[in-house]
């Protein structure tokens, strides 16, 4: 990027801007509820078969290891483009069918296209995470956590785009598939120059991190306010979506601008020695860890054994803690994802616009993911284990499913917001919990084993909802109208979530003596990374 200190200093922050933009449009599967009803109608399938398409999208993430292996041998910009092309195929063909550009689409082909669409997310995520780790070697855990929180806003951003483009024809749901196929590849083409190798950022990134957090809070707050527009008739409807899109672009660009001001104040000399600063900071961290290591050896022998032991696959599957964690995440984070994927049918059964519930879920999921950054920091500094944080998130989520039994729309809106926020925070904390409990050496394999419960949970919980929906609807392909459509489903989901809450308490009891000391510092490097 040139020999002067200014480009060397700015390039990592421009990379961060690129990562945030990519994450903002990479949650393409979160838009599924907005067009699922039309897809179900044109494919002439039952709710159960529609659920299988959701499972197919989640199953595509099981092949995410392909992107991980490829990133070791290919440049990150190529990994990014491969993911965008896979998404173009997966969503593009479905768009042609939904827009009546092709006569028919066999169900098995739709299933495979959803597998491709789900897998495309993994490639783009891999490129983003790898770039963050290389450009911010000291604070990449926090960087990734903050950047990936924008993925929860994807549904809201795509809805805003559709409202701006099709203000006169909001009933055309094929626009979402068109945007899902085109926006990632266009954004990837714009941002790929900033994923190239360059000198990493120095250790003094506090100003930039605080700026990102503030910007994220402002963006999320506006998204929540704008979400209320369809609910309250006296609020403007057309202008706010455009404002949201402009805010995401301009506010993120503000990050490097803040650091330019800082660079001007401190002088170029401090940034020409980036490499030395990084090296010194690593040495200081190592020295600090050595000093702290001697303090707690006698205090907790059990914690000492746990931290120093790295769990391979065999040790992992033989561990009771893993299976407790597997069930907790399945009855928490995964169940929240299944609820989000059913928002289209839930909205239709209640006579509400599907974009309203999807927007609420997206906005509050964003805040949930964003809150995981300070929550993780508090876990590290105040001796609160991350399993305890998971327990605190499971309790309100379990209660919320029973709140949804109330037939009023306000309870539905509030319940959707709580589930979105809790499941969003849980998915961000999950990576930290995995590395905290089972080590970092085999983290990639271990966490991929954990997230295998996403397609399994999607199949189980989704099938329960689809079976009851079809039964209450009275016919295989017709819509079900009324609160009865999901009444039994919410009870069953609430019971599963309550079971997960009990298991999370057991997990906390079994691991509380393992303490979040060294393990949390190791876990910080994976904060916010989703499977």
N, C-alpha and C positions, 0 to 999 in steps of 0.2 A: 504493500500500500504506500510505498514511498519511504524515504529515509528520514523525513522530518518527524519530530515528536508528536505533532498534532494528529496526523493520520494514524500513527501507531496507537495513540491513546484513544482516539475516537472509535476505531474499527470494532473493538469488542462491544461497545455500546450500540453501534449500528447493527451488529449481529443480534444483540438482545432485542432491538426493535423488530428485526426480521422474525425472530423466534416468537415474539408476542403476536405479530400478525398471522403467522402460520398457525399458532395455537388457537387464535380467535376463529379461524375458519375450518379447523380440523375436526370439530365435533359433528361431522356430517350425519352420523347415525342418530343424533339427538333430534333431528328434524323428522324422523320416521313417523311419529304420531300425526303430523300435519297432513300427510298424503296417504296414510295407511288405509283409511276408509275407501278412498277412490281406487286404490290399488286392489283392495279386496273385492270391490264391486266389478272391476274390469277383468280380473282373473277368475271371477265367479268361484271363490273359495270360501270355506267356513272360517270362523274365528280361530279354530284350532290350527288350520293350515297357515293362517296369517301369522300366528305365533311362531310357527316353525321358521318363517322367514326372519323373524327377530333372532331366533336361535342361530340361524345360519350366519347372520351378521356378527354375532358374538363368537361363533365358532371360527370365523376368519381370523380372530385375534390369537387363536391357538397356534397359528402359523407365523406369529410375530417374530419367532426366533430366526426366521429367514432374513429379516431385515437386520437383526443383530449380527448375524454371521456376515452378511454382505457389507455392513459398515466397517468391518475389519479390513476388507480388501478393496473397497471402492471409495472414492471421494464422497463427501457428505452431500454435495450438490446433486450427484447422480442418484444417491439413495432417495433424496427428496423427489426428484423427477420420476423415478420408478414408481413411488407411492402415488404420485399425482396421476400418472398414466393408468395405473391399476384402478384408481377411483373413477377416472374418466370412462373406462370400459364398464365398470360395475354399475355406475349410476346412469351413464349415457344411454345404454341400451334400454334400461327401464324407463327413462324419459321418453324415448322414441315410442315405446309401447303406450305409455300413459297419455301421450299427446296424439295418439292414433296415427303415428307416422309408419308404424309397422302393424300388420294385420293381427298377428297373434304372438303370444309369448308363453310357451309351455311352462308349467309350474316348476319342473326340474331345472329349467334354465334360469328362472327367476331365483330359485334357491341358490344356484351357483353364483349368480351375479351378486347376491347379497353377501356371500362368502368373500368374494373379491372386494366388495365395498368395505366390509369390515376389516379386511386385511390391509387395505390402503392406509388406514389410520396409523397402523403400527410403523410403517415405513417413514411417514412424515414425523411421527413422534421420535423415532430413533435418530433421525437427522437433527432434530431440535435438541434432544437431550445431549447428544454427543458434542454438538457445537457449544452448548452451554458449559459442559464440563471442561472443554479445551480452552475456551475463552475466559472463563472465570474459575481458575483452579482452586481458589481459596473459598469463595462463597457460592459455588455452583449449586449447592443444595437449596439455598434460599432463592437463588435466581430461578431455578427450575420450578420451585414451588409457586413463586409469584407468577411466572410466565404461564404455566399450565393452568392456572386458575381461569385464564381467559378462555380456555376450551369450553368451560361451562356456559359461556355467553354465545357460543356458536349458534344455537337454535334461535336465540334472540336476534342475532345479527342477520341470519338468513331470513327470518320473518320480516325484519326491517327492510332488507333488500327487496323482498317480494312485494311489500306494501308500497315501496317507492316505485317499483317497475310496473306493477299491475294494480295501481290504485283504482282503476275502473273495472277490473275483473278479478276480484279477490277469490272467486270460486275455482279458478284454475290452479289446481294443486300440483300440476306437472312442473310448475316453475321451480319448486323446491328441488326436484331431481335434476333439472337443468343447472341450477346454481351449484348443487353438490358436485356435479361433474366438471364444471368450467372454472369456478372460483378457485379451488385448490391449485389447479395447474397454472392459472394466470398469476396467482400470488406466489407460487413457487418460482415461476420464471422471473418475477421481479426481485425476489429476495435471495435467489441462489448465489449471486456474487458475494453476498455478505457471509456465506457459510464457508468460504475458503480459509485456509490456514493463515494465521497471523500471530503477532505477538500478543500474549494474553494480557488481561487487565491486571493492574496492581492490586495489592491487598486493601487499599483505602477506597472501598466502594460504598461506604455507609450512606453518603449523600445520594448516590444513584438508587440504592435500595429503598431508602425512605421515599424518594420521589416516585418510584414505581408503585410502592404500597399506597401512597396518597392518590396517585392517578387511578389505580385499580379501584380504590374506594369511591372516588368521584364517579367513575364510569359505571360501577355497579349500582350506586345510589340512583343515578339517572335512569338506568335500565329498569329499576324497580318502580320509579315514579312513572316512567313511560308505559310500563305494563298496566298501570291503572287506567290508562286512557280508554281502552275498550269497555271497562267496567263502569266508568262514570261518563255519562253522555256529554257533560259540559266541558270535558277536556279535549284539546285539539287532537286530531287523529293522524293527519297526513304528515305534518311537519316533524313531530318528534322522531319517527324512524330515521329520517334523513339526518337529524341532529345527532342521533346515536352513532351513525356511521362516521360522520365527520369527527366526532369526539374520539372514537377509537383510533382514527388516523392521526389527528393533530396532537392529542395528549401524549400518545406514545412517542411521537417525534420529539416531544419536549424533553425526554430523558437525556439524549446526548447534549441538548442545548444547556441543561443545567450543569453538565460536566464540563462543557466548554467554559462557562463562567468560572467554575472552580479551577480549571486549568489556567485561565488568565490570571486569577488571583494568586495562585501558588507559584506560577512561573513554569516554564517549559522544562526547567532542569530536573524537577522531581519526577517527570514522566519519561525522561530519556533513560532512566535507570529502572524501568519496570521489571526487567528480568532479575536484577539484583534484589529488588524489594520482595518479589515473590519467593526467591530463594531464602532470604532472611526470615520471611514470615513463616515459611515451612519449618526452618530450623527452630524458631521460637516456639512454634506449636509442638514440635517433637520434644524440646526441652521441658516445656510445661507439662506434657503428658508423662514424661519420666519422673518429674517431681511429684505430680499428683498420684502416680502409680504406687509410690511407696507408702502413701497415707492409708489406703484402704485395704491392704493385702490381708491383714489380720482380721479386720472388721467383718468382712463377709467372704468367707471361703467359698460359699456356694456361688456367689456372684463371680468370683475370680474364675472358677471352673467353667461357668456358663459363657463368660465373655471370651475366654481364650479358646473355646472349642468352636470350631467351624463345622457346621452341619452339611454333610453331603446328602445325596438323594436318599441313600439307605437309612442314614441316621434320622433324616427328616421324617420320612414316612413311618418310622418306628417311634417317633416322639409323640407323646400324648398332648404336649403343648401345641404341636402343629395341627392336630386334628380338632382340638378345641378352637384354635384360631381359624381353621378352615370353615368350621360350622358358624362361628361368629360372623365372619365376613360374608358368608353365604346368606345368613339371615338378616344381615344389615346392609352393607354396601350393594351387594348383588340384588337384593329384594328392592332396594331403592331404584336401581336401574330398570328393573322389571316394571315397577309402578310407573316410571317415566315413559316407558315404551307403550304403556296401555292408556296414556292420557288422551289419545285420539278417540278411542271408544268410550272412555269415561265421559269425555266432553259431550260426545254425541248422545249418550244415554241421558245426560242431564239437560240437553238442549242448550249447551254453551258452546261458543266458538272455540275450536280446538287450539287456536293460537293463543288464547288467553291463558289456559292452564300450562301450555308448553312454555310460554314466556315467563310465567311465575316460577315454574320449576327451574328453568334455565338461569334466571336472575339470582335466585336464592342458592342454587347449587354453586354459582360463582362465589357468593359470599362464604359458603361453606368451605370451598377449596381455599379461598383467600385466608380464612381464619385459621387454617391448618398451619400456616407459617408461624404466627405468634404462639399458637398452641403447642407446636413442636418445640419452639424456643423455651417456653415455660416448662415443658417436660424436662428439658436438658438442665435448666438452671435451678429449678426448684424441686428436684428429686421426685417428680410425679411421672410415673411410668406411662408410656404410650398405651399399653393395654388398659390402664385406668381411664385414659382419654377416650378410648373406644367405648368403654362401659358408660361414660357420661353421655355419649352420643346415642347409644342404643336405647337408653331409658325413655327420652322424649319421643323417639321414633316409634317405639312399640306402642306408646299411649296414643299416638296420632292416628294409627290405623283404626282404633276404636272410636276416635273423634270423627272419622269419616263416615261412621254409621249415621250421624246426624244428616238428615236430608237437605239441610239448607246450604245455599251456595257459599256464604261466608265461611262455614266450617270446611267446605271443600277447598276454598282458596287458601285458608290458613293451614290446613293439613298438607296441601301440596307444597307450600312454602317450607314447612318444617321438615318434611321428608326430603325435599331437594337439598336443604341446607345440611342436614345431618349426613345424608348419603354422600354429598359432595365432600364434606370434611373427612368422612371415613375413607373414601377412595384415595385421598391425598395422604392420609396418615398410614395407610396400609403398607406402603413401601418401607416407611420408617420402622413399623412394627416388625416386618419380616427381617430386616437387617439387624434390628435390636435383639431379637430373640434367637436368630439362627445364624448370625454372622454375615460377613460381606464377601468372603472369598467365593462362595458358590451362590451369591445372591441372585444372579440372572436366572439360573435354573430353578432355584427354590421359589422365587416369586412367580415364575411362569406356572409352576405346579399349583401354587395357591390360586391364581386367577383362572385355573381350569374350572373353578366352581361358578364362574360367570355363565358360560354356556349351559352348564348343568343346572344351575339355579334358574336361568332363563327358561329352560325347557320345563322344569318342574313347576315353578310358580306361574309361569306363563300358561302352561297347559291347564292348570287348575282354573285360572281366570277365564281362559277361552272356553273350556268345557262348560262352566257354569253360565257364561255369557250366551253360548249357543242354546243351552237348555232353557234358559229363561226367555230367550228370544223366540223360541217356538219353531224356528226353521234354521237350516244350516247357513244360508247366505244372507238372510235379512238382518237388519239392525235391531238391537234390543233397546227399548226405551223405558226409562224409569230408574228409580234408585235400587230396585230389586236386582238389576243386572250385575252389580258388583257388591251387593250387601253381604252375601255369604263369602265372597272372595276376600273382602276386607277383614272379616272375622278370622278366616283361615290365615291370611297374611299376618294379622296381628298376633295370632297364637305362635306362628313361626318366629316372628320378631321378638316376642316375649321369651321364647325358648333361647334365642340368641342372646338376649340380655342376661339370662341366668348363666349361660355358658361363658359370657364375657366376664361375669363376676368370678366364676371358677378359675378362668384363665388369669385374672388379676391376682387372685389369692395364690395361685401356683407360681406366679412369676414376680410377686412384689418384692421378694428378697433378692431378686436379680438386679434391682436398682438401675436407674437410667444414668449411669456415669459414663464409663468409656464406651459402652454400647451405644449410647445416644450420640456421642461424638462421631462414631463410625456411621451411625444411621443418618446423620445430617447430610451426608453426601448424596443420599438418595431421596431426600424429602421431596414430596410432590410429584414423583414420577409414577404415572399410572400404568397398569398393565393394559 
